[in-house]
Amino acid sequence: MTMATDMNPGIVPASRNQANPRPNGQRIVWAVSAALFVAAPFVLEQYWLYWICLIAINAISATGLNILSGYTGQASLGQAAFMGVGAYTVALLDIRVGTSFLVNVPVAGVVAALAGLVVGIPSLRVKGLYIAIATIAASVILEFIFANWEPVTNGMRGLTMQPARLFGTSLDQPRHLYWIIVPVAVLLVKMAANLFRTRIGRAFIAIRDRDISAELLGIPLFKYKLLSFGLASFYAGVAGGLWAYFFRVVTPQSFPIETSIFFLAAIIVGGMGTIGGGIVGAAFMTLVPELLRVGLTWSGSWMTDSATVIPSVRIIVFGALIVGFLRLEPQGLTELFVRMRRGRVG
């Protein structure tokens, strides 16, 4: 039977038939994505490159939160605070030490991860809603430090940075920063996707699904919960570092508790426990405030002082989206897209 199969070119083993299309399809997707990535700065205006960079930064932080909340099942409302740790780390290294952004951004991730571990040690000894309350407390404490540790953070005045430089070129425009921010986002998202093919990632999922059963199987709950918290904080720190170079001004008002709600809304809307959910949710939630701004600006003829209304309306919309998706589509936009694609195929 084996000889006949090998000698007859018309007979191909089923496993080989099934294995070929997927790599070919993946190569096409990667080739098209690479072509679009290279072409984007040359065809898109600065306005669109600005939003692409901001979406990429938010996707990094949302992916980190998804590791903790979506895959490990630990609620957190402190992601913005750890972004602040990363942003201040980058600003201090840039202003006082003068190291390159190639060093500063990874260091920001490590410092934020260490801060996350310090917060996680007491926080992860409780469950459910109490974890969220503990991370809110940590967020308040960090925000207080940012505002009042003036010798280091410059208080409410914040820190102002010079543009990042690479090979003598000043990266002061979205067109320049695009080449740094987007590849870093792709790399970290790919690392997160690969993580859940490993023993560590499977342990995270087991803890989320049945923590008592996972413990009975020999998975040390506290160790893996703390590791998940550290990874989420690392992603937040890297995102905060890139955010600092993107805006070049870091103040205590840059990372309020509302930003943590934003990231929670992003993974709920995009789809908790899916890698694509963090990306889709970050893109959707990043563009919602801009759409609100455009809509309320157009309505300026009948709405007075619409600029002051936008922040309040944004929070209301974020809350409505969280409640709406939890009620109507708990698995988020990614699952909705999958069902739509299956419907078309069918």
C-alpha positions in Angstrom: 0.0 0.0 0.0 2.8 2.4 0.9 4.7 1.5 -2.3 1.6 2.1 -4.5 1.0 5.4 -2.9 4.6 6.5 -3.3 4.8 5.4 -7.0 1.4 6.7 -8.1 1.5 10.5 -8.4 -2.2 10.7 -8.4 -2.4 9.4 -4.9 -1.5 11.9 -2.2 -1.8 11.1 1.5 -4.7 13.0 3.1 -2.5 14.6 5.7 -0.4 16.2 3.0 -3.5 17.4 1.2 -4.8 19.1 4.3 -1.4 20.6 5.3 -0.6 22.4 2.0 -3.4 25.0 1.7 -3.0 26.5 5.1 0.7 27.5 4.8 0.1 28.8 1.3 -2.8 30.9 2.6 -0.7 32.2 5.5 2.1 33.1 3.1 -0.3 35.1 1.0 -1.7 36.9 4.1 1.8 37.7 5.4 2.9 38.9 1.9 -0.1 41.2 1.5 0.3 42.5 5.1 4.0 43.2 4.6 3.2 45.1 1.3 0.5 47.2 3.0 2.9 47.9 5.9 5.6 49.2 3.6 3.2 51.2 1.4 1.2 52.8 4.2 3.6 55.7 5.1 3.9 56.6 1.4 0.2 56.7 0.5 -1.5 57.7 3.7 -1.7 61.2 5.2 -0.3 62.0 8.6 -3.8 62.0 10.1 -4.3 58.3 9.3 -0.8 57.4 10.3 -1.4 59.1 13.7 -4.5 56.9 14.3 -2.7 53.7 13.1 0.2 54.4 15.6 -2.3 55.1 18.4 -4.3 52.0 17.6 -1.0 49.9 17.7 0.0 51.4 21.1 -3.5 50.6 22.5 -3.5 47.2 21.0 -0.2 46.4 22.9 -1.8 47.4 26.2 -5.1 45.7 25.4 -3.3 42.5 24.5 -1.5 42.6 27.9 -4.8 43.0 29.7 -6.3 40.2 27.7 -3.5 37.9 28.9 -4.5 38.7 32.5 -8.3 39.0 32.3 -9.3 37.2 29.1 -6.9 34.2 29.4 -6.2 33.9 33.1 -9.6 35.3 34.3 -8.2 37.9 36.7 -10.1 41.2 36.6 -7.9 44.3 36.6 -8.5 48.1 36.4 -4.9 49.1 36.8 -3.6 48.8 33.2 -3.4 52.6 32.7 -1.4 53.0 35.9 1.2 50.5 34.6 1.3 52.4 31.3 2.1 55.4 33.4 5.0 53.6 35.0 6.4 52.8 31.6 5.9 56.3 30.3 7.6 57.9 33.3 10.5 55.4 33.1 11.1 56.3 29.5 10.8 60.0 30.1 13.3 59.9 33.1 15.8 57.7 31.2 15.6 60.0 28.1 15.9 63.3 30.1 18.3 62.4 32.9 20.3 59.5 31.5 20.1 60.1 27.7 19.9 56.5 26.7 18.5 55.4 23.3 14.8 54.6 22.9 15.9 51.1 21.8 17.0 50.7 25.5 14.4 52.8 27.2 11.3 51.1 25.9 12.3 47.5 27.0 13.4 48.9 30.3 10.0 50.6 30.7 8.4 47.2 30.2 10.6 45.5 32.8 10.1 48.3 35.4 6.3 48.2 34.8 6.4 44.4 35.2 8.2 44.7 38.5 5.6 47.2 39.7 2.9 44.8 38.5 4.5 42.0 40.5 4.6 44.2 43.7 0.9 45.0 43.2 0.0 41.5 42.3 1.4 39.8 45.4 -1.3 41.1 47.7 -4.0 41.5 45.0 -3.9 37.9 43.8 -4.6 36.5 47.2 -8.2 37.6 46.8 -10.7 36.7 44.0 -13.2 38.2 41.7 -14.4 41.7 42.3 -11.8 42.1 45.1 -9.0 41.9 42.6 -10.5 44.7 40.6 -10.9 46.8 43.8 -7.2 46.1 44.7 -6.0 47.2 41.2 -8.1 50.3 41.5 -6.4 51.1 44.8 -3.0 50.5 43.2 -3.9 52.8 40.3 -4.9 55.5 42.8 -1.6 55.1 44.7 0.5 55.3 41.5 -1.4 58.3 40.3 -0.8 60.0 43.6 3.0 59.2 43.3 3.0 60.7 39.8 1.4 63.9 41.0 3.3 64.4 44.2 6.8 63.0 43.9 8.0 66.3 42.4 11.8 65.7 42.6 11.3 62.7 40.2 8.1 63.3 38.2 8.0 67.1 38.3 4.6 66.9 39.8 1.6 68.2 37.9 3.8 69.9 35.4 5.0 66.6 34.1 8.0 65.8 32.0 8.6 67.0 28.4 10.8 64.9 26.2 12.8 65.4 23.0 11.9 63.2 20.0 13.4 59.8 19.7 16.4 59.6 17.3 17.5 56.7 15.2 20.7 56.8 13.1 20.7 60.6 13.4 17.1 61.0 12.2 14.6 62.7 14.5 11.4 60.6 14.9 9.1 63.5 15.5 6.2 62.7 13.2 3.8 59.7 13.0 5.3 58.9 9.6 8.6 58.2 11.3 7.3 56.6 14.5 5.2 54.3 12.4 8.2 52.2 11.5 8.9 51.6 15.2 5.5 51.4 16.9 3.7 49.1 14.4 6.5 46.4 14.2 6.8 46.4 18.0 3.0 45.9 18.2 3.1 43.0 15.7 6.0 41.4 17.6 4.3 41.5 21.0 0.9 40.3 19.6 2.7 37.4 17.9 4.5 36.6 21.2 1.2 36.6 23.0 -0.3 34.2 20.4 2.6 31.9 20.7 2.5 32.0 24.5 -0.8 30.1 24.5 0.8 27.2 22.6 3.1 26.7 25.5 2.7 25.0 28.9 2.5 28.5 30.6 -0.3 29.6 28.3 -2.3 26.4 28.8 -1.9 26.8 32.6 -3.3 30.3 32.3 -6.4 29.0 30.5 -6.8 26.1 33.0 -6.8 28.6 35.8 -9.4 30.7 34.1 -11.7 27.8 33.4 -11.4 25.8 36.6 -8.9 27.1 39.1 -9.6 24.4 41.7 -9.2 21.6 39.1 -6.0 23.3 37.9 -4.6 23.3 41.4 -5.5 19.6 41.8 -3.6 18.9 38.6 -0.5 20.4 40.1 -0.6 23.9 38.7 0.6 26.4 41.3 -2.2 29.0 41.1 -0.4 31.9 42.7 2.8 31.5 40.7 0.9 31.5 37.4 -1.5 34.3 38.4 1.5 36.4 39.4 3.3 35.6 36.1 0.2 36.6 34.2 0.0 39.9 36.1 3.7 40.6 35.4 3.2 39.9 31.7 0.2 42.2 31.5 2.2 44.9 33.2 5.1 44.4 30.9 2.9 45.0 27.9 1.4 48.0 29.5 4.9 49.4 30.3 6.0 49.0 26.7 2.8 50.6 25.4 3.4 53.5 27.9 7.0 53.9 26.7 5.9 54.1 23.1 3.1 56.5 24.1 5.6 58.8 25.8 7.7 59.0 22.6 4.5 59.5 20.6 3.2 62.5 22.6 6.5 63.6 24.2 4.7 65.0 27.3 4.0 62.8 30.4 1.8 64.1 33.2 -0.3 62.5 36.0 -3.4 63.3 34.0 -2.2 61.2 31.1 -3.2 57.8 32.6 -6.4 58.2 34.7 -8.7 55.4 35.8 -10.9 56.1 32.7 -8.1 54.8 30.5 -8.2 51.5 32.4 -11.9 51.3 31.8 -11.1 52.0 28.1 -8.9 48.9 27.9 -11.4 46.8 29.7 -14.0 47.9 27.3 -11.7 47.2 24.4 -11.2 43.5 25.3 -14.8 43.0 26.1 -15.9 44.6 22.8 -13.2 42.8 20.8 -13.5 39.5 22.5 -12.0 38.4 25.8 -9.7 35.4 25.6 -8.8 35.9 21.9 -5.7 37.5 20.5 -7.7 39.2 17.7 -10.0 40.6 20.3 -7.4 42.9 21.8 -6.5 44.2 18.3 -10.1 44.6 17.1 -11.3 46.0 20.4 -8.4 48.5 20.6 -9.0 49.7 17.0 -12.8 50.1 17.6 -12.5 51.8 21.0 -9.7 54.1 19.8 -11.8 55.4 16.9 -15.1 55.7 18.9 -14.0 59.0 20.6 -12.9 60.5 17.2 -16.3 59.5 15.7 -18.0 61.1 18.7 -15.9 64.3 18.2 -16.8 64.5 14.6 -20.5 63.9 15.2 -20.7 66.4 18.1 -18.7 68.9 16.1 -21.2 68.6 13.2 -24.0 69.1 15.7 -22.4 72.3 17.0 -25.1 74.3 15.3 -27.7 73.1 17.9 -25.4 71.9 20.7 -23.6 74.6 22.7 -20.1 74.0 23.9 -19.8 70.5 22.4 -16.1 70.3 23.3 -16.8 70.0 27.0 -19.5 67.4 26.4 -17.3 65.0 24.5 -15.4 63.5 27.6 -18.7 62.8 29.4 -20.4 61.4 26.4 -17.3 59.2 25.8 -17.5 57.6 29.2 -21.2 57.0 28.8 -20.6 55.3 25.4 -17.8 53.2 26.8 -20.2 52.0 29.6 -23.0 51.3 27.2 -20.7 49.3 24.9 -19.5 47.2 27.8 -23.0 46.4 29.0 -24.3 46.0 25.5 -21.7 43.5 24.4 -21.8 41.6 27.7 -25.6 41.3 27.2 -25.9 40.8 23.5 -22.5 39.4 22.3 -20.3 38.3 25.2 -17.7 36.9 22.8 -17.2 40.2 21.1 -16.6 41.5 17.6 -14.2 38.7 16.7 -16.9 36.0 17.2 -19.4 38.2 15.3 -17.0 38.4 12.4 -16.4 34.6 12.5 -20.2 33.9 12.4 -20.6 36.4 9.5 -17.8 34.7 7.6 -19.4 31.2 8.2 -22.7 32.5 7.1 -21.2 33.7 3.8 -19.4 30.5 3.3 -22.5 28.5 4.0 
